[in-house]
């Protein structure tokens, strides 16, 4: 079951915990980062396994966990499964983590990401 990250347009705490827990494992973090680098077009499972030297059974387990956390999508193209990051969920997770950032502090005085993330933090 893929988790629904939205309730009234806001990520719930338990959904953020699930996403962060999925990323708190070294292989899954490597897989997720490889998919983010590939962008919205994604990568076939075989290419991910080859690039990261992960056996197919192990990769399948980790992809399932990332899907269950809602962080990636899977699309069948012919006989291949193409995995890609769900950037809307990733951005919502970043918004959730930074929602109360810099309360009462002038954002110009705080170190920031310079807008590279494309997420408004309120700073």
Secondary structure, 3 states (H helix, E strand, C coil): CCCCCEECCEECHHHHHHHHHHHCCHHHHHHHHHHHHHCCCCEEHHHHHHHHCCCHHHHHHHHHHHHHCCCEEEEEECCEEEEEECHHHHHHHHHHHHCCCCCCCCHHHCCCCCCCCCCCCCC
